[in-house]
């Protein structure tokens, strides 16, 4: 299906990483709310996820998973993914973050909208755990699409200089500008020049079809 087509697109590119959002609907929405129907239509069952991950392995791709709670975290672990992403909405859920970090796999940590005090305290807390994970701080806030002026290339350098050595972390970059604009290609290059270790981009098969999150997705 469409997921297989997206996997094929990524496998033919010059990256060896692909990332999915793995979640159960109740982790992201309340029953009866408008978000429930939206998220429920984007979920897969465990058998589907197993087939998707297998297809990625056959395409020589490493798989990362966004997780939104202990249930999706457990599912991602059972699938044998290579790393995780925790969104900034869970940044203060420090014990959950610690448990993901202690898998000793790569963890992308969304820090968009966080206060520096919150981030410092979390990294200090994690530094006392038993994990030896490669943590990558991922700044940025998503709107649909996010205006160019809402992105800060300088923040990549600032976070890197402030936290990389002290807490042994890296910094990445996830922009959400209009996927059809030249900026969608220029901003990541600029972020790399500031020391970004990971670039995250949304992809879609055809922007004209206007799938969920197409606004910031590359065609």
C-alpha positions in Angstrom: 0.0 0.0 0.0 1.0 3.6 0.5 3.3 2.9 3.4 5.2 0.4 1.2 5.5 3.2 -1.5 6.9 5.6 1.1 9.4 2.9 2.3 10.5 2.4 -1.4 11.0 6.2 -1.8 13.2 6.3 1.3 15.2 3.2 0.3 16.0 4.8 -3.0 17.3 8.0 -1.4 20.7 8.5 0.2 19.5 7.9 3.7 19.5 4.7 5.6 17.0 5.8 8.3 13.2 5.9 8.3 11.0 7.0 11.2 7.3 6.2 11.9 4.9 7.4 14.6 3.8 4.3 16.5 1.0 4.9 18.9 -2.3 3.7 20.3 -5.2 6.1 19.8 -5.9 6.6 23.5 -2.3 7.7 24.0 -2.9 10.8 21.8 -6.6 11.6 22.1 -9.7 11.3 24.3 -12.7 9.3 23.1 -15.4 11.5 21.7 -13.0 14.4 20.8 -12.4 15.3 17.2 -8.8 14.3 17.5 -9.8 10.7 18.2 -11.2 10.0 14.8 -8.1 11.6 13.2 -5.5 9.6 15.1 -7.6 6.4 15.0 -7.5 6.5 11.2 -3.7 6.6 11.3 -3.0 3.6 13.5 -1.9 0.1 12.5 -2.2 -3.1 14.5 0.8 -5.1 15.7 0.7 -7.5 12.7 0.7 -4.5 10.2 3.7 -2.9 12.0 5.6 -6.1 12.0 5.2 -6.3 8.2 6.1 -2.7 7.7 9.3 -3.1 9.8 10.2 -6.2 7.9 9.8 -4.4 4.6 12.2 -1.7 5.9 14.7 -4.3 6.9 14.5 -5.9 3.5 15.2 -2.4 2.0 18.3 -2.1 4.3 16.7 0.7 6.4 17.2 1.3 10.0 13.9 2.1 11.8 13.2 4.7 14.4 9.9 5.1 16.2 8.1 8.1 17.8 6.5 6.7 21.0 3.8 8.4 23.1 3.5 6.2 26.2 4.5 2.9 27.6 2.2 0.9 25.4 3.6 2.2 22.1 7.1 2.1 23.6 6.5 -1.6 24.4 5.3 -2.3 20.9 8.2 -0.5 19.3 10.6 -2.6 21.5 8.9 -5.8 20.4 9.4 -4.7 16.8 13.1 -4.4 17.4 13.4 -0.8 16.3 16.8 0.9 16.3 15.9 4.0 18.2 13.1 6.3 19.4 11.8 9.8 19.4 10.1 11.4 22.3 8.0 14.5 21.5 8.3 17.7 23.5 4.8 17.1 24.9 6.5 14.3 27.1 9.6 16.3 28.0 8.4 16.7 31.6 7.5 13.0 31.8 11.0 12.4 33.1 10.7 8.8 34.3 9.2 7.7 30.9 12.1 9.5 29.1 14.6 7.8 31.4 13.1 4.4 30.7 13.4 5.0 26.9 16.9 6.2 27.3 17.9 3.2 29.3 17.3 1.0 26.3 20.7 2.2 25.3 19.5 3.0 21.8 19.5 6.4 19.9 16.8 8.7 21.3 15.7 11.9 19.5 14.3 14.2 22.2 11.9 16.9 21.0 12.7 20.1 22.9 10.5 22.6 20.9 8.7 25.0 23.2 10.6 23.9 26.3 12.2 26.2 28.8 15.9 25.9 29.2 15.5 25.2 32.9 13.3 22.3 32.1 15.8 20.9 29.6 18.8 21.3 31.9 17.0 19.6 34.8 15.9 16.7 32.5 19.4 16.2 31.1 20.9 16.4 34.6 18.4 13.8 35.7 19.2 11.5 32.7 22.9 11.8 33.3 22.4 9.9 36.6 20.7 7.0 34.9 22.3 3.7 33.7 21.8 4.4 30.0 24.6 5.1 27.6 22.3 6.3 24.9 23.1 8.7 22.0 20.6 11.5 22.9 19.9 14.0 20.1 18.1 17.2 21.0 15.5 18.1 18.3 14.4 21.8 18.5 11.5 23.1 16.5 7.7 23.6 16.8 5.2 22.4 14.1 2.4 24.4 12.8 0.8 23.9 9.3 3.2 24.9 7.9 5.5 26.7 10.3 6.6 30.2 9.0 10.2 30.6 8.0 10.8 33.2 10.7 9.7 30.7 13.4 12.8 28.6 12.7 16.1 29.3 14.4 19.2 27.9 12.9 21.1 29.7 15.6 19.3 27.5 18.2 21.1 24.4 16.8 24.5 26.0 17.6 23.4 27.4 20.9 22.1 24.0 22.1 25.2 22.2 20.8 27.6 24.6 22.6 25.6 24.6 25.8 24.8 21.0 26.3 26.7 18.7 24.0 29.9 18.5 26.0 28.4 18.8 29.4 25.8 16.1 28.9 27.3 14.2 26.0 24.3 14.9 23.6 24.0 15.9 20.0 21.7 18.3 18.3 19.5 17.7 15.3 17.1 19.8 13.2 13.5 19.2 12.1 12.1 22.1 10.1 8.4 22.4 9.2 8.4 25.0 6.5 6.3 24.7 3.4 7.5 21.5 1.8 7.1 23.0 -1.7 9.4 25.9 -1.0 13.1 26.3 -1.7 13.6 26.9 2.1 12.6 23.2 2.7 15.9 22.3 1.1 18.1 25.2 2.2 17.2 25.2 6.0 18.6 21.7 6.6 21.8 22.6 4.8 22.2 25.7 7.0 21.5 23.5 10.1 24.2 21.1 9.1 26.6 24.1 8.9 25.8 24.9 12.6 26.5 21.3 13.7 23.3 19.4 13.3 23.9 15.7 13.6 20.5 14.5 12.4 18.1 16.0 9.8 14.4 15.0 10.0 12.1 15.6 7.1 8.5 14.7 6.4 7.8 12.9 3.1 4.6 12.4 1.1 3.9 10.7 -2.3 2.1 13.6 -3.8 1.6 17.0 -2.0 -1.5 17.6 -4.2 -3.3 14.8 -2.4 -3.0 16.8 0.8 -2.5 13.9 3.2 -2.1 14.6 6.9 1.0 16.8 7.6 1.5 17.3 3.8 2.1 21.0 4.5 5.7 20.5 5.5 6.4 17.3 3.6 8.7 17.0 0.7 7.2 15.7 -2.5 
